């Protein structure tokens, strides 16, 4: 079998380790290719499905792939008891995020959302409030990834932190009070190095983990357990729940993570599905998958004392944010919207555009995607 994942140790190392163990158990070999994070977020899944048996996807693709018919509904090929166990172990909305129109299109193997990254020694404690965020930004010691689609993810998260409900079914995603979240983001980016527009979370965390870096925190960034390990980079990065922006607390962060799907073009669907349900189950997720550099999607791993000790409490320190994260739209046209809206938002931020017109432009793009 052949699989496609994304090109970061968190994305490929645990799957390579799991595949070696799977081959030892079953005799079935799985060869993995990798694509960049940018490709992972934008490349059409239906094209990958023509070439691979197993594909790592993110949940906003599910409406598009369901319409295209390029993936196998896993309810049809997986063991019902195994699926029930994986569903019961879902961290936040990780499992239901891959459920669309009554069918399960992928199994969560990785759970993530926007949280806070900070460097002990450069800060005494993680940022607690949005005032703390702005104060640190004024010193030049704060970073924020704004490369598409991450600026849009931050706007989504800020809406959630402000208690603003977003309308995933349209006709417009942002209500009028989303302008306050946009203004909060606009104010913050005014203090940032323009390099932020070229940085994704990996680039920011690589910069933060350098011994010569002065960056002390990133308040809205997808959590990466790799950087919380003592020997991954020269400087260890810690992670924490989102700083409070309003009364909602660490709620409304834009859910991320990845799921493992089976191609409808595969000639070995049953074997691929068996591997997917095995690697997404609690024992593998909290064992081999986690200890091989993965960031599991199963609660059995997130509550494990040894894993938390090894990662500086990465899981415990961010669990509240993940459990209360917001599920992005998943309709067929969403991915086109996400790409266009991220570019349009960055244009608005660079030009210091007024919030009312920026939000109206994003809403128009969303309406066109439905």
Rosetta blueprint (number, residue, H / E / L):
1 X L
2 X E
3 X E
4 X E
5 X E
6 X E
7 X L
8 X L
9 X H
10 X H
11 X H
12 X H
13 X H
14 X H
15 X H
16 X H
17 X H
18 X H
19 X H
20 X H
21 X H
22 X H
23 X H
24 X H
25 X H
26 X H
27 X L
28 X L
29 X L
30 X L
31 X E
32 X E
33 X E
34 X E
35 X E
36 X L
37 X H
38 X H
39 X H
40 X H
41 X H
42 X H
43 X L
44 X L
45 X H
46 X H
47 X H
48 X H
49 X H
50 X L
51 X L
52 X L
53 X L
54 X E
55 X E
56 X E
57 X E
58 X L
59 X H
60 X H
61 X H
62 X H
63 X H
64 X H
65 X H
66 X H
67 X H
68 X H
69 X L
70 X L
71 X E
72 X L
73 X L
74 X H
75 X H
76 X H
77 X L
78 X L
79 X L
80 X H
81 X H
82 X H
83 X H
84 X H
85 X H
86 X H
87 X H
88 X H
89 X L
90 X E
91 X L
92 X L
93 X L
94 X L
95 X L
96 X H
97 X H
98 X H
99 X E
100 X E
101 X L
102 X L
103 X E
104 X E
105 X L
106 X L
107 X E
108 X E
109 X E
110 X E
111 X L
112 X L
113 X E
114 X E
115 X E
116 X E
117 X E
118 X E
119 X L
120 X E
121 X L
122 X L
123 X E
124 X L
125 X L
126 X L
127 X L
128 X L
129 X E
130 X H
131 X H
132 X H
133 X H
134 X H
135 X H
136 X H
137 X H
138 X H
139 X L
140 X L
141 X L
142 X E
143 X L
144 X L
145 X L
146 X L
147 X L
148 X L
149 X L
150 X H
151 X H
152 X H
153 X H
154 X H
155 X H
156 X H
157 X H
158 X H
159 X H
160 X H
161 X H
162 X L
163 X L
164 X L
165 X L
166 X L
167 X L
168 X L
169 X L
170 X L
171 X L
172 X L
173 X L
174 X L
175 X L
176 X H
177 X H
178 X H
179 X H
180 X H
181 X H
182 X H
183 X H
184 X H
185 X H
186 X H
187 X H
188 X H
189 X H
190 X L
191 X L
192 X L
193 X L
194 X H
195 X H
196 X H
197 X H
198 X H
199 X L
200 X L
201 X H
202 X H
203 X H
204 X H
205 X H
206 X H
207 X H
208 X H
209 X L
210 X L
211 X L
212 X L
213 X L
214 X L
215 X L
216 X L
217 X E
218 X E
219 X E
220 X E
221 X E
222 X E
223 X L
224 X L
225 X H
226 X H
227 X H
228 X H
229 X L
230 X L
231 X L
232 X L
233 X L
234 X L
235 X L
236 X L
237 X L
238 X E
239 X E
240 X E
241 X L
242 X L
243 X L
244 X E
245 X L
246 X L
247 X L
248 X L
249 X L
250 X L
251 X L
252 X L
253 X L
254 X E
255 X E
256 X L
257 X L
258 X E
259 X E
260 X E
261 X E
262 X E
263 X E
264 X L
265 X L
266 X L
267 X L
268 X L
269 X H
270 X H
271 X H
272 X H
273 X H
274 X H
275 X H
276 X H
277 X H
278 X H
279 X H
280 X H
281 X L
282 X H
283 X H
284 X H
285 X H
286 X H
287 X H
288 X H
289 X H
290 X H
291 X H
292 X L
293 X L
294 X L
295 X L
296 X L
297 X L
298 X E
299 X H
300 X H
301 X H
302 X H
303 X L
304 X L
305 X H
306 X H
307 X H
308 X H
309 X H
310 X H
311 X L
312 X L
313 X L
314 X H
315 X H
316 X H
317 X H
318 X H
319 X H
320 X H
321 X H
322 X H
323 X H
324 X L
325 X L
326 X E
327 X L
328 X L
329 X L
330 X L
331 X L
332 X L
333 X L
334 X H
335 X H
336 X H
337 X H
338 X H
339 X H
340 X H
341 X H
342 X H
343 X H
344 X H
345 X H
346 X H
347 X H
348 X H
349 X H
350 X H
351 X L
352 X L
353 X L
354 X L
355 X H
356 X H
357 X H
358 X H
359 X H
360 X H
361 X H
362 X H
363 X H
364 X H
365 X H
366 X H
367 X H
368 X H
369 X H
370 X L
